[in-house]
Amino acid sequence: MIHLFNGFQDPFGGSDLEALELYRLLSVDSEVHLWATSSSVSGELMRNFPIRRVSLSKWDVPNGGTYVFLGSHWRNKIWPYLIPRPRRLIYVFNTFHPKIISLTRRMPRMLNWPDAELVLISDFQRRMLQVDGTVHPSPIDIERFSPRRLGSDRPFTVGRLSRDGPGKHHPDDIPLYETLLAEGTALRIQGGIGLKDSLMPHPQLELFPPGQFSAEEFLQTLDVFYYRTGWHMETFGRVVFEAMACGLPVVCHSYGGYSDHIRHGENGFLFETTQQAARILADLKADPALRAAVGLKARQTVEQIYSSQALRQRLDFYLR
């Protein structure tokens, strides 16, 4: 029996989606339960998935087996001391907060839980934090995503997809977006409502709230996927791989977990400066054949990352 723990606060959060996809995959071979560690769990997620809150009064609690904490932890809570001891304890660490690693690795003597096994979601994360652990890319159902040929009677369209928040957007992207629009490029940003006060209205600018369209529906309207964040550092970057699964050339800042899998100029593009990003986007706008070739390699890359053999090996880690 496997118990998956997550805050489940955001229907569009990477950690939440990771937990739900792992639940879907593991449920084929095992009995799996979902537990919310946050008191502010999303009502939408509670309605759509069998997520429960730990309740000592009703004795609705995990009852042993394998406990997997994804982007969450049990510290400062009473219930871990009262529920059945897990056979295995696994932490899927998908942030850049070293303090949480130290909290989860120092086991209180009274708790008597097994030593924690650490799962990281990128080699980039492992290098940055200088910790050891098993590396598993965040699980994504790439069969939901497929390349789509767009008509030629439409403007060249650049877009991005993310949660909406100040840490998700880089301030230097505002002048880049303004330049793209001035040059005739269409711009679509899902998770971009927070940019309304920074960007002047434009007939080819579309800003949407998170979740207005499914990821696969939104991505298929783009020619190029562009991605750079502000102070929020991407340990993996699910949306980048979803875009690659749609056969899109991705143009991403080099600082993020996705960079482990992008070979510049072959299956995507990495940049350091805004000027570099602008040049790459201009080259892609002028060369449909380049877009197609890089997009094809991008799709092949995610097919390798999420091959049936690779998925089987990762799932077996949890099932043993």
FENTA-V787407 format. One record per backbone hydrogen bond with DSSP energy under -0.5 kcal/mol. NH is the residue of the N-H (numbers start at 1). CO is the residue of the C=O. If there is no record, write none. Layout:
# FENTA-V787407
nh=NH co=CO
nh=NH co=CO
This chain:
# FENTA-V787407
nh=2 co=31
nh=3 co=66
nh=4 co=33
nh=5 co=68
nh=6 co=35
nh=13 co=10
nh=17 co=13
nh=18 co=14
nh=19 co=15
nh=20 co=16
nh=21 co=17
nh=22 co=18
nh=23 co=19
nh=24 co=20
nh=25 co=21
nh=26 co=22
nh=27 co=23
nh=28 co=25
nh=29 co=26
nh=30 co=26
nh=32 co=30
nh=33 co=2
nh=34 co=50
nh=35 co=4
nh=36 co=52
nh=37 co=6
nh=37 co=35
nh=41 co=38
nh=42 co=8
nh=46 co=42
nh=47 co=43
nh=48 co=44
nh=49 co=45
nh=51 co=49
nh=52 co=34
nh=54 co=36
nh=55 co=60
nh=60 co=55
nh=61 co=59
nh=66 co=1
nh=67 co=65
nh=67 co=88
nh=68 co=3
nh=68 co=66
nh=69 co=67
nh=69 co=90
nh=70 co=5
nh=70 co=68
nh=71 co=69
nh=71 co=92
nh=77 co=74
nh=81 co=78
nh=82 co=79
nh=83 co=79
nh=84 co=62
nh=87 co=65
nh=88 co=65
nh=89 co=115
nh=90 co=67
nh=91 co=117
nh=92 co=69
nh=92 co=90
nh=93 co=91
nh=93 co=119
nh=94 co=92
nh=98 co=96
nh=100 co=97
nh=101 co=97
nh=102 co=98
nh=103 co=99
nh=104 co=100
nh=105 co=101
nh=106 co=102
nh=107 co=105
nh=108 co=106
nh=111 co=108
nh=112 co=108
nh=117 co=89
nh=119 co=91
nh=120 co=134
nh=121 co=93
nh=126 co=122
nh=127 co=123
nh=128 co=124
nh=129 co=125
nh=130 co=126
nh=131 co=126
nh=134 co=118
nh=136 co=120
nh=136 co=134
nh=142 co=140
nh=144 co=141
nh=145 co=142
nh=148 co=246
nh=150 co=148
nh=154 co=152
nh=158 co=186
nh=159 co=224
nh=160 co=188
nh=162 co=190
nh=165 co=163
nh=168 co=165
nh=169 co=165
nh=169 co=166
nh=170 co=228
nh=173 co=170
nh=174 co=171
nh=176 co=172
nh=177 co=173
nh=178 co=174
nh=179 co=175
nh=180 co=176
nh=181 co=177
nh=182 co=178
nh=183 co=179
nh=184 co=181
nh=185 co=180
nh=186 co=156
nh=187 co=204
nh=188 co=158
nh=189 co=206
nh=190 co=160
nh=191 co=189
nh=191 co=208
nh=192 co=189
nh=192 co=208
nh=193 co=208
nh=195 co=192
nh=196 co=193
nh=198 co=195
nh=199 co=195
nh=205 co=202
nh=206 co=187
nh=206 co=204
nh=208 co=189
nh=212 co=209
nh=218 co=214
nh=219 co=215
nh=220 co=216
nh=221 co=218
nh=222 co=219
nh=223 co=157
nh=224 co=157
nh=225 co=249
nh=226 co=159
nh=226 co=224
nh=227 co=251
nh=230 co=167
nh=232 co=167
nh=233 co=231
nh=235 co=233
nh=240 co=237
nh=241 co=237
nh=242 co=238
nh=243 co=239
nh=244 co=240
nh=245 co=241
nh=246 co=242
nh=246 co=243
nh=247 co=244
nh=248 co=243
nh=249 co=223
nh=251 co=225
nh=252 co=250
nh=252 co=269
nh=253 co=227
nh=254 co=271
nh=256 co=254
nh=257 co=234
nh=258 co=236
nh=259 co=256
nh=260 co=257
nh=261 co=258
nh=262 co=258
nh=263 co=261
nh=264 co=262
nh=265 co=268
nh=266 co=263
nh=267 co=263
nh=268 co=263
nh=269 co=250
nh=271 co=252
nh=277 co=273
nh=278 co=274
nh=279 co=275
nh=280 co=276
nh=281 co=277
nh=282 co=278
nh=283 co=279
nh=284 co=280
nh=285 co=281
nh=286 co=282
nh=287 co=283
nh=291 co=287
nh=292 co=288
nh=293 co=289
nh=294 co=290
nh=295 co=291
nh=296 co=292
nh=297 co=293
nh=298 co=294
nh=299 co=295
nh=300 co=296
nh=301 co=297
nh=302 co=298
nh=303 co=299
nh=304 co=300
nh=305 co=301
nh=306 co=302
nh=307 co=304
nh=311 co=307
nh=312 co=308
nh=313 co=309
nh=314 co=310
nh=315 co=311
nh=316 co=312
nh=317 co=313
nh=318 co=314
nh=318 co=315
nh=319 co=315
nh=320 co=316
